[in-house]
Amino acid sequence: MNAFEVKRKFISLTQLVATLMFCALLHAQDYPSKPIKFVVPFASGSGSDQAARTYAQTITQLYTIPVIVEPKPGGNGFIAVQSVAKAAPDGYTVLYTTNTTHAANEHLFKNLPYDPVKDFTPVALVSMGHMSLVVNVNSKYKTLEDLAQEAKRRPGELNFGSGSSSSRVASEMFKQLAKLDIKSIPYKSNPMSITDLMGGQIDFMFTDAATGVPQIQSNKLRALAVSGQKRLASLPTIPTMEEAGIKGYDMSYWNAVYLPAGTPSVIVNKLNEMLVKASTSSAVQNYLSFTSGEAALSSPEGLAQFQASESARWGKVIRQAGIEPE
């Protein structure tokens, strides 16, 4: 092949790449033009699932584009996260997730099957919230002190359930600060853990407000304390962990939205705009009010910075709680 033929083929290849890029840009500018799927790494009924459905329904109404929520629980979030990481970067497969998959897991597992930074494009931080420590409504534990004292009397006999990293680390932090010997029972998602708690199979758990508040208000669970620095508006009579005697305790969780790595910026920015608009709706505001959550909308760049700082924070919390990576 002579120099002229090489040059001609190079020009043809360049033109092809330019044409494909132009077509991709045109396609991106039409976004969204078909149904969008929100993938959630936890079971139906979980806090993340409820929040995702609230945003999905609102976006559907605002933009007349169907938004479907698909829970994919299990594997510590690995199943859902990997499915999105491998999806086409066209904006139609979205990860609606939490600090579990994008800040905590990298410190809890030695061999993470995905990269929480390189495999995803940040879109927006959505909300933040706190958890409540709950027991069976018929439990003999009326206060956090009751539970702690029983755990001290029976080292290694009490247990807690957890269906997310937030739930597990919240319990481990309680265990560490109160100097207790309590067993961990893992679940695929918090609703499954709650079912066993109500059935008497486990002694206590930390759950997000969206999952726990309805059960507490319907007298199916008893809340002993909440994990933040202030009481939840939806549970005003329940003390914080610090008020209940665990000094220095503070634990929160957050929800955020990601797309596969390589998603065009025009799509990322459009989805961010859709989420910001949805956050002002009465449906989303009512949901956040009921669950005592806080809207925390950010830019894509803001989420990337927040994720980096949260990864460092969760790593420190996990090490201080004495949790060894699996």
N, C-alpha and C positions, 0 to 999 in steps of 0.2 A: 504494500500500500504506500503510495507516494505522499508527499507532504500536502498536496492539494486535496487528496481524498480524506486525509486525516482532519484537515481544517474544515472541510465540508461536513463531515460527520459530527465534529465538535459543535459547529454552528447549529446543525439540526437538533442535536441533543439539548443545546442551550435553549433553542426555540421551544422545544417540547416542555422543558422544565418551566419556562416562563408561561406557557399556555396553561399548564396544570396549576401553577400558582395563581394565575388570573382567574381560572374557573373556581378554584377553592375560595378565593376572596369574594367572588360573586355569590357563591353558595353561603359563605359566612354572613354576608350582608343581609341575606334573606332570613336569617335565624331570628326566631324559631318558625319553622314552617310545617312541623309535624309533631306528634306526641313526644314529650320528654319523660324520661324515667328517672325517678329518685331512688337510688339504692341505699338501704339502711342496714348497717351491720348488726342490728338487734331485732328481736322478735316483735310481732304485731302486739300493740298495746304498751310497748316500752315508751319511755319518755321521748326518745329520739324519733320513734315511729309516729307518735302523736304529733310532735312538732313538725315533722316532715309533711304529714298529711294536712296540717293546718296551712302551711305554706303552699303546698301543692294545690289545694282547693282554691286558695286565694289567687294564685297565679293563673289557674285555669279560668277563673271568672274575669280577671283583669285583662287577659290577653287572648281569650277564647282559643287557647291551645291546651289540649288535654295534658295533664301532668299526672303520671302514675307512680305510686309508691310501691316499691318491691322490697320487703324485708328479706335479708339473707343472713340469719343468725348463725352463730357457731364459729368454732375455730378462733376464738378471741378476736373476732372481727376480720380474720384473714380472708374468709370466703368472699365476703362482700367487697372488701378492698381490692383484692386481686382481680375480681371480675370487672371492676371499673378501670383499674390500671391497664387492663388488656383491651378495653373497649376502644372503638374509633374515636379520635379526638374531634368530634363534630358537635359537641354540646348537647347531645341527646341522651347520654348516659352520665348521670350526675351522682356523686357520692355525698350523701347527707350524713355526716358523721360527728364524732366527738373527740375529746382529748384521748380517749382510750386508744384509738388507732393511730393518731397523729402526734402524740406527745408522750404517752405512757408506755405503749408496747415496746418501743425500742429499748427501754430500760428494764423490761420484764422478761424479754426473750433474747437468748443468745443468737439465734439464727432466724431473724425476721424475714419472711418470704416476700417482702416488698420494701421499697424505700419510701418513707413518708414524705420525703422532699423531692427526690428526682423523678418519681413515678407519677407526680400529680401537679396540676396547675391550680394554685389557690384562687378562689373566687370571692368568698366573703365570710367573715366571722358573723354569726347570726345572733346568738344569745348566750347568756351565762346564767347559772343557777346553783342552788345548794341542795344538799340531801338531808334526809331525816333518818335517825336511827329508830327502827320500829321493832316491836315484838308482837306476838300473838295477843289478841285482845283479852284472852283468858289467862295470860301469863301472870305469874306471881310477881313479876318485876313491874313495880309502879314508877320507879325512878331509875335514872342512870346509876345512882349509887347502889341501888338494890342489885342491879345486874353485875356491877363491878365487884361487889362484895361476894356474891355467889360464885363468880369466876375465881376469886382468890381462895374461897373455901374448897373449890373442886377443880384444882389445876388440871388442864388438859381434857376436861370432860364437856365443857360447853363448846358450841360451835356457831359459826356465822356463815350465811350464804352470800354469794356475790355473783352477779351476772354481767359485770363490766369492770374495767380497771378502776374507774372512779369508786365504785362500790367496794371493791376489794381493798384498795389502798386506804380508803376512809376507815375501814374496819381495822386494818393493820396499824394505822396511826393511833387509833384508840387503844389497841392492844399494847402498842409500844409505850405510849405516854402514860397509860395506867398500870404498866408493868404486869400484864395479864398473860396467862397461858391458855389460848383459845384456838380451836381448830378451824381451818378454812375449808368450806365446801363450795367448789366452783359450779356455776350454772352457765348455760348458753346465753341467758338473758335474765334481767331482773324479774319480769313477770313470772317466770318459772320458779324463781327463788321465793317470790311472795306466796305462790301456791303452796309450797312446802312449809313456809313459815306459818301460814294459816292452818295447815294440817298438823302442825306440831313436830315436823321432822327436823327443824333447825331452831336455834334459840333466838337469833336476832339477825338483822341485816341493815345496811344503809341503802336507801333507795332514793331515786330522784323524786322531786315533788310531783311531777306529772303522773307518775305511777303510784306513789304512796298516798298523796292527799285524798283522792276519792275513797280509798280503803280506810283511811283514818277518820274521815268525816262520816262515813257510813258505819262506823264502829266495828270494823272488821280487823283493824290493826290498832295498836296503841303506840303513839310516838313518845319517845323518852327525851329526845334532844334533836337539834338541827345543827348542821355542820359548819355554817358560816359564822361571821362575826356579829350578825344581827339576826333577830327572829324573823321567821317567814310571815309575810302579811296574811297568808292563808292559814297559818297555825300560830296565831299571836300568843297563845298561852304556853307554848312549848319552848323551854329554855334552849339557849345555844349550848354546845358542848362545854364551852368555857364557863358559862354560868352554872352548868351542872357539875363543875368540879375538875374538868380536864383542861388545865392551863396550857395556853399556847396552841390550842386546836383551831384549825381553820382549813376547810377543804371545799373547793368549788369544782364545777364541771362546765364545759362549754360545747356548743354546737357550731359546726362550720360546714361550708360547702366547697367541694373540690371537683375538678374535671381532670380527665387524663392528661398526662404530660403532652405538650405539643399542640394543645388546643389554641387556635388563632385568637389573638387578643381582642378582636372585634366581637367574638362570641363570648369570651370571658367577661368583657365589660358590659355586654348586653344582659347576660344572666345576673351580673351584679346589680345592674339597674332594676331588673325585675324583682329581685329579692328586697332591695331597698324600698321599692314602691309597695310591695306586699306587706312589709313590716309596719307600714302606717295604717293598714286596714283595721277595722274594728275586730275582725275575727282573730287576727294575730295578737292585737293588743289585749283582747279578752282572754286569750289563751295564756299569755305571759302573766297577766294579772292573777289568773286562777292558780297558776303554778308558782307564783312568786318569782318568776324569771325576769331577766333584764335584757332588753334589746341591746345588741352590741354590734351594729352593722359596721363593717370596715370595707376598705378598698382591697383589691387583690394583693397589693403590696403591703397593706396593713396587716392582712392575715398572715402573710409570709413572715413578717417581723414578729407578730404575736406568737406564731407557732414555734419559732426559734426560742423565744424567751420562755414559753410554756414547757418546751422539751427540757430545758435546763432546770426549770422549777420542779417538774415532776420527777426528773432524775434525782434531784436532791432529796425530795420527799420519800421516794422509794428506798434510797440508800439509808436515810435516817430511820425508816420503819423496819430496816433489817431484812428486806425482801431480796432474796437471791434470784438472779435471772434463771429462768428454766431452760 
